[in-house]
């Protein structure tokens, strides 16, 4: 759970934010739609290795900055950024 300052929007907009390709980056497997203050999304996938493209450029394949993830049976893969070290002012 993440706490944010202020009130969250009553009706946050949804927008395409992620594409999932096979491990070789040749075949588009799924697209994700983000919503909420922290751009949350969920894409159920079978176990395997995938290439995640979070760029907003919708080229024919994965864009620079894509990365691979390994999905284990009945497990989540957390793509949230690492927390900052120490207290945040």
Steps between C-alpha positions, in 0.01 A plus 500: 500500500626845414375818662483818294453862596154642440197329359515262207299603191140382507518352149864451399551467128617174344762486226714238323832481683672165450547235235608142565697311232635147487857464633646558152299819453341376178138438597269731696338296779292762685450870561429661834284796594612712796274688735516670836744742653791256482428359149402155621438215259455125514559253219444129577758291313592133497840411648791590274746766394369825349629832369332803660480825300382797707580764241209696359644471149283252316755377247466157342711332769657560840667839542837576665476469877288183492590232753432132560308347789454141610145406604489203738187287554244674726734795569487877443782699343528841664616767252483790747817707536723431799429716806731792567763440770445687823230746590344712228482870594 
